[in-house]
Amino acid sequence: MPGRTLPTLPRSDVASHNSSKSCYVTIGTNVYDVTSFLPDHPGGGDLIMEYGGNDVKQILKDELSHSHSEAAYEILDDSLIGFVATEPVMKTVIKSSHPDEIVPLPPSANGEAELRDNGVDGDLKQPPVYAATGMSSAEDLSRDTDISVDYKMHKFLDLNRPLFPQIWYGGFSTDFYLEQVHRPRHYRGGDSAPLFGNFLEPLTKTAWWVIPIIWLPPVAYGTYHGFQGLSTAPEAIAYWCLGLFLFTLIEYIVHRGLFHVDKYLPDNRVGITAHFLLHGIHHYLPMDRYRLVMPPTLFLMLAIPFYKLAHLVFAYNEFAAIEVFSGGLFGYVCYDVTHYVLHHRNLPSYYRELKKYHLQHHFADYENGFGITSRFGDWVFGTQLEYVKLVKAA
């Protein structure tokens, strides 16, 4: 299933949300749920309540009665829950020979042109917003989060304080945790938010170039050692390539079956914290440059079982086991370096397509698109992302 975009809500439904228990406001065709902001509004929640279920575009622009800063609009951006088809929009839909170009909102390029031809203007040119992440595009992943506003709004994690104790002692339910951790934040231009805030902090950060420096020498040694023990070069190459191929499947299986075990996550702090440390933090802060590749200590713990497994499966020939493991280890180096460049570098056309594909896994649909170095696993197991063509162009 592709990532679900925000719904188009009936006008009557929006108008009915006008109480302190549930308060919606609109700006043009955008609908915002500002309920949680009512107690924090500088002028008091009653001022917002006056416009509950109604449009606030004019009052936000009224300098005499209600001057608003950019922060007010940022709060609204975080509160977007859907779109509303206003009366002029619906009149155009009724007259249109292609109503599907107009609703559900936002309209396609043709639908927008038809609306403007019928005198409907306003905030129509909106990109699709994905319900699970609250984002529209890869560019949103790099938009700095207003830390204080985000914490007041969502009551999840304060990015100015160490994250680990907040997760451990937060008392979050699994549903709330998963809802929040898959809504990406961006910390101060891509720096690393504090995780432990103590001597363990350096162990959580790894520059991308550390990966090839540490792991390519073992790859070279293992490859050479395996060649020495096998009878022919073609045999050694075949085992090495087998290891590389197997890593492609392991990459997919670990990403989907371990890192994204969301539906089976136990509703307790041990499960939630383990999920956050393994992969949740990456979805929460996807553009953090120093938490895009796996820390060597963590990878070593994961690699040892695979090393033993290789020797178990290929017990008939130790050198074959070493060759297979070396090919797989090289695949891991390619995986981690590729993961970094997909987030932070521009490369040739093949990698540009991979970049678009992977970043959509973050901003649109985290339940699909698990391949990093290739889409092979997604193709085999039917979890390919279907991007661009499924979303109406603005």
N, C-alpha and C positions, 0 to 999 in steps of 0.2 A: 504493500500500500504506500502511495506517495504521502509526503507530509501534508497534513490537513491545514488548509488556509482558514483564516478567520471567517465566520459566517456573516451573511446578510440578514439582519434582524428586522422583523416587522416594526413599523413606526409605533403601533399601539403598545408593543412589548417594551420598547424603549421608554415611552411616556409613562408607563406604569412603575418604572423604577425611580421613584421620587421621594423616598423616605430615607431616614438615617440607617435603616437596615440594608438598603440596596439603592444606591444613587448613581444613575447614569447621566452623562451630559454628552452633547454632540457638538462637533465643529464640522459643518457641511455634512458630508456623508460618513464621517468617522464617529464611532461610538466609544466612549471611555467610561470605565467603571471607576469612580472616584470615591467609593464608599470608605476604603481604608484611609483615605487622605483627609476625611472630614475633621477628625480631632486635631490634625496638625496644620490646618489652614490658618495662616497668620491672622486673617480677619474673622475667624470663627467658622464653624461648619454651617451655620445658618445662612451665611451669604451664598454658599454653594447650593444649599437646599432650595433657595428661591428659584433656582434654574434647573432643579432636578427633572430629568426626562426631557429637557429642552436644549436648544442650541445656545452656546456661549460665545460664539465667534465675535459678536459685536461688543459684548461686555469686556472681553479680554483686550480688545483694542481701544476701549474707552479710557483715555488717559486721565480724564477729570474724575471719574468715579472709581476706577479700578486699574491702576497701572500694574502690569505684570512683567516679570523678568523672563529671560530665556529659561531659567530653571523651572518655571511654571509649565512651559511647553515640554520640557524634558520629562517632567512628572506625567504629563498627559501621554507622551509617547510610550511610557512604561505601562500605562493603564489601558491601552487600546485593546478592545475585546471583539470588535467587529465593525460592520458598516450598516448604514440604514438607507433604504431607498426612499428619498423624500418624495413629496407629491409631484413636483415637476419631473423627477426621474421616472416615476411610475407612469405618468402620462406619456412620456416618450416611449417607454416599454410597450404600452398598449398600442401605440401607433406604428411601432417598428416592425419591419418584416424579418428582422433578425434580433429578437429580444435577448437571445443567449449571448450576444455580444455586449450587452449592457449589465444584466444581472446573471449570476450573483456578482456584486461589486468586489473589487474595482473593475471598471469596464475595460474591454480591450481597446486597442487604438481606434478601431472602426467604431466601436460603441461610444467612445469618448467624443469622436468627431460628430456622431449623430446627436449626442446630447447637446453639444455646443451649437449645432445647427438649429436646435429647438430652444435655444436661449437658456440652457442649463449650464451654469458655470460653477465656480466654487472649487472645493478640494476634491476634484475627481481624479486627477492624475496621481494615483497612489499605487505603489508596488504591492504585490501580494504579501500578506503578513502571515507567517506560519504560527498556528495556534500553540504548538508545543514549545516553541522557542521564543516567540514574540519578535522574530526578526524577519527581514525581507530579503537580504542579500549578504554576500560575503563581506561587503564593506562594513556592514553593521557589526561584524565581529571585532573590528578595530576601533569602534567608537567608544571613547573613554566613558566609564561608568561614574556617575555622580555617587560617590560612596555613601554619603550621609542620606541622600534621598532614597537610594536603593535599599538601605537597611531599614529605614522608616516604613518604606512602602511594602517590602516583602517579609520583613521580620525573619530573615534567614541568617546570613553571615555578614559580619562587619569586616570588610577587606583591610581595614587598618589594624586589626588585631589578629593574632595567630589563629589559623583556621582549624587546626586539629582539635584543640580543646573545645572550640565552639561546636564542632560536629559531635564530639564525644559526649559533652554535657548538655547539648541543645535540646534533647528530648523530642526530636523531630519524628513524626511518623514516616514510614517508608513512602507513602503516596506524596506527602508534602516535600520530602527530600528529593525524590525523583523529578517532581514538577519543577523545583527550583534549580537543581544541579544541571538540568538540560536547558536552562535559559542562560545563555552565555553572558559573561561580564568581561570587561576589559580594564585591567588595572594599570593606571598611570603610564600610558603609552606602551604597554607590553612588558613592564617590569614584573618581577615576581612578588606576589603577595606573600606575607609571612605565613609559613605553615606551622612550624613548631615554635619559632621565636627563641631558640636556644642553640646549644652547641650542635644539635642535629640538623640545623637548617642547611649547612653546606652539602649534606648528603642527599638533599632533595633536589638539588640543582645540577644540571649537567649541560655543558655546551655541546653542540652537535659534533664538533671536531674531535671530541674526546672518544667517541665511539669507534671511528676507524683507527685512531692511534692505539687504543687498548686491544681491540679485537682482531685487527687484520694480521698482526704477527702470529697469534695462535692459529688463524686460518692458514697462513703460509706454512707454518711448521707442520700442522696436521696434514695438509695436502702433500707436502714433501714426504713425510713419514709414511703416509699411506701408499704413495707411489713406490717407495722402497720395498714394501712388503708384498705388493700384488704382482702378478706374473707379467702383465702387459700394461702399457700406457692406456690403450682403449678401455680396458677393464677398469682402471683407476678413474678415468674420466667419466665413465658411465656411473660409477658409484657416487662420484662427486656431484654430477648433474642430478642424480636421483635425490640426493640430500637437498639440493637447491629447489627442486620441484616440490619435495615434501614440505619445505618451509613455507612455500606459497599457500599450501593447505593449512599448515599450522598457524600461519599469520591470520587467516580467516577464522579458523576454529577458536583460537584464543581470544581474538577481538570480539567475536559474536558470543561465544559460549562462556567466557570468563569475564571479560571487561563489561559486557552488556547483558549480564544475567539479571536484568531489572525485574522481570516478571516473577522471578523466584527469590528475590532478595528478602531475607527474613526481616520482620518488623522489630528490630532491636538495634541498639547502638553499635554492637560488634559488627553486624553485617553492613550497616550503613557506613561506618568508618572504614571498613576494609574496602568497600566499593569506592569510596571517595579517594582513598590513597592509591588504589590501583589504577583507576581511570576517571572517576567522577571529577576530580580536580581538573583534568584536561578538558572535559566538556564545559566545566564552569568557567575556566580561564583558558580558552583554546589558543590564544595568541601569546601566551607566556613563552618566551624564547628559551628559557632554561628548564622547562618542564615538558618539552616536546619529545625528548628522547629518554630512554630508560636509564636511570642511574645504574652504573656498573654493579653495585652491590645487589640491587634487586634482580638484575638480569642474571647474575651468577646463581642466585637461588633458584631461578626458573630454569636455567640451562642445565644444571647438574642432573635433574631427573631425565631430561632428554638425552644427555650423554650416556647415562646408564641404560636407558631404553634402547638406544642404538646398539650398544654392546649385547643387549639381551636378544634383540631381533636378529642381529647378524653375528650370533655367537659362534658360527662356524668359521668366521675369519675376522680376527681383531682389526686387521688393516682395512678391511671393507667398512667396518663400523666407524673407524676413525675418518675415513674418506667421506662417508655419508654425513657424519657430524660436521666435518669441515665445510662441506658444501652448504649445509643448513646454516652454519654460523655466518658464512659469507652472505647468505640470504638475509639474515637478521641485520647485518651491517647495512646492506642496501635498503632494507625496510626502514630503519631508524633515520638514516640520512635522507631518504626520500620523504619521510614524514615531515622532517624539518623544512625541507625546501618547498614542499607543497604549501606550507603555511607562510613562508617568508621569502621565497625567491621566485623570479620569473625565468622559465626555462623553455626549451623548444616545444613545438606544438603538442607532442604526445604528453608531455608533462603538464602543459597548460590544461589539457582536457582532464588529466588526473587531478589537477589542482581544483578545477571547478567541481569535479565529482566529489572529492573528499570534503571540501569546504561546505558543500551542500549537506553532507552528513551532519555537519555541526549546526548550520543555521536553519535547516528545513526539516530533515527527517533522520533522526538518530537511530531509528529502528531498521534502517536499511543502509546499504552502501558500506560494507565492512572491509572491503579490499583497500589496501594502501598502495602497494607496488603494482598491482594490477586488479582488474575486475573479474578475474577468472573464477575465484570462489563465489562471488556474487552471481555470476552467470550460471555456475553449476547448481547452486542451492536456491536460486530464484529470489535473491534479495537485491537485485540491481536497482539503483536509483533511477527514476525517470524524471529528469529535470528539464526545465525550460518549457518543453512542449505541453506539460500538464498544467502550467500556470498561465493564466491569461496575461498577455503582455499589457503593460500600462501605456 
